[in-house]
Amino acid sequence: MPELLIELFSEEIPARMQQQAGETLLNALADALAPLAPSDLRAYTGPRRIAATLNVAEQVPGRLVSERGPREGAPDKALEGFTRKHGVTRDALVLRDGFWLLERDEPAIDAATQIATVLPDLLRRFPWPKSMRWGQGSSFTWVRPLRRILCLLDGAVVPVSLAQGQDNGHGLHSANLTEGHRFMAPDTITVSSAAQWKDSLFQSRVMVEAQDRREAIATGLEQLATAEGLRIVPDTGLVDEVAGLVEWPVPMLGRIDEQFMELPPEVMQVSMRVNQRYFALRDSDGAAAPRFAFVANIIPADDGALIVAGNERVLRARFADARHFWDLDRKHTLASRLPALDNVTFHAKLGSLGERARRIARLAGLLAGMTGAPVEACERAALLCKTDLTTGMVGEFPELQGVMGGYYARHDGEADSVAQAISEHYTPKGPGDSVPTAPVSVVVGLADRIDMLCAFFAAGEKPSGSGDPFGLRRAALGIIRLIRENTLRLDLIRLFTFAAEALPDSLRNAPDLDLLPQFIAERLRVQLRSEGARHDCLAAISVDNTDTDIVRLLARAGALQAMLETEDGKNLLTATRRAANILRIEDKKDGPHEGTPDAALFEQPEEQALFSTLEKVEPAVEAAFAKELFTDAMREAASLRQSLDSFFEQVTVNAPEPALRLNRLKLLSRLVRMMRLIADFSQIES
């Protein structure tokens, strides 16, 4: 199959847009060139180009096209309109199955013609997140000014032009030319194939593969750090971003002035990352090292001395700004900043940050009593946990909220547990973050998230579809992880009710507040699914269950899962479903068939055996549940398997005698009721 190479060469493309642009280009080409059966599609992205290679068929096959016209006997005007539309005479039509048909052969279209036809429209409709206009004479837009279009089919240029009518398309048309590195090899390169394109660009100091640039950055930084006895602070996101900023990565190390090493390491790392895309380093003890790493885009003639000196000078200015905020913020205690929170709006319907801080403190007091954490420390940390939002450092670097609060709290002489809780109350922020275990930190983290859920649900801001602007799903997962990983026994309904009581009067009884338990349950099922656990077991034990004790629910679901993985459990599930199906069908006829079965009407020993087993198992299951011995409860339930199997093998439930049939249906009804104490087995996936 012929090889198609397309390269779109432009001014610098923002790093965050490159990967998505490559994927979008592949999808657009796959759709537009579908008649050519494209295969082996591959995208290449970089600071100044997005490109794609793929194999296509040599041509779009010819075909016979039939288009149905008016019915037989339709007015002449209808036929005239149909023939005029298609530019044919009536003689070209044939009559078939009561309709006039126009049949014509569409000739095969060679691949180059098809590509030249569809590519201009594809480029004009390309969906960049942000586009710009430039020059005059064209409405064509691109993320940055587009300079070249390379389009080759088996080495031959496919003639593509962006001109449309009076729109000159900036004079852009396809050729077999590209350009190398902007500084080290800026000359044009004549391209004859995809392999030669990659090789020639590499010789011209351009790595076209984003993954090659990532590996060069990561490997180069690691080698430099190891040579100094240091290690790079892992930052995959920064590696990805820098790989989108350089075409030829050249890692380098610089030195941090000793005067700035008193800054918190998080401040230095964030300042370097956000402002300059620098990497932080640590020494063998994990302390911040007086070095930083960065990636240049050229091979310097002086081993990088000038480049390093320039970056060190820039970093000194950045750190001087950070030190200014550090010194200025510490002149005011966190407690003295509390009044300022009243002047910061949290949400139009939910009042100020000061009101939110007081709600969190109130909730933290209740949670402290429920978890055994020190009440005074919990309330103090909760009250102060948002005050660092008024500091200059957090204003400059919002990523440091919480972290800076912890530092400032220690400077103010607050208790270590209070400072730690302020620092940790935002964690976990994502699935890869560790969960706080210090009691005060856990309480404040829970209070913060519970207030957030209640407040936004009451304000009508619950998530919808994929939209979640306030991160409420993340907050719910944080609550779940804090509870699970610290094994906390909490009544979430009580907590939600308590939190709602502190909201503005108009929101305390908002109907959406009733949705919170289900919202948490859904997030819990999502988390279990991501862990590969059986979320259907959780769904089964949650039906008609108002329990919101996550630890208890998971223990019960785990015991159910363990039972269902045994042979007895699998057979019991099958038999219980069979019983439920029989009962459902018969109940529609003349049900419900409830009540206690009459032992005197049992005719077969299998009926008596099942009844006797139920008499023994049901109270045992109830007693085990009362003591939260869920494994024992499941074991007792599994003991029904043998008598239930024998019942279905030997007993005809729908006996011809009405009294006998009713008694047997009552027996099944009792079985189903007892099993519903354990779970709704209809929720279990087969």
Secondary structure, DSSP 8 states (H G I E B T S, - for coil): --EEEEEEEES---HHHHHHHHHHHHHHHHHHTGGG--EEEEEEE-SSEEEEEEE--SEE--EEEEEEEEETT--HHHHHHHHHHHT--GGGEEEETTEEEEEEEE--EEHHHHHHHHHHHHHHT---SS-B--SSS----BSS-EEEEEEEETTEE---B--BTTB-GGG-BEESEEE--TTT--SEEE--SHHHHHHHHHHTT----HHHHHHHHHHHHHHHHHHTT-EE---HHHHHHHHTT-SS-EEEEEE--GGGTTS-HHHHHHHIIIII--EEEE-TTS-EEEEEEEEESS--TTTTHHHHHHHHHHHHHHHHHHHHHHHHHTTS-TGGGHHHHTTSEEETTTEEHHHHHHHHHHHHHHHHHHHT--HHHHHHHHHHTTGGGGSHHHHH-GGGTTHHHHHHHHHHT--HHHHHHHHHTT---STTS----SHHHHHHHHHHHHHHHHHHHHTT---BTTB-TT-HHHHHHHHHHHHHHHT----HHHHHHHHHTTS-GGGTT-GGGGGHHHHHHHHHHHHHHHTT--HHHHHHHHTT-----HHHHHHHHHHHHHHHTSHHHHHHHHHHHHHHHHHHHHHHHH----S---GGG--SHHHHHHHHHHHHHHHHHHHHHHTT-HHHHHHHHHTTHHHHHHHHHH--SS-SSHHHHHHHHHHHHHHHHHHHHH--GGGS--
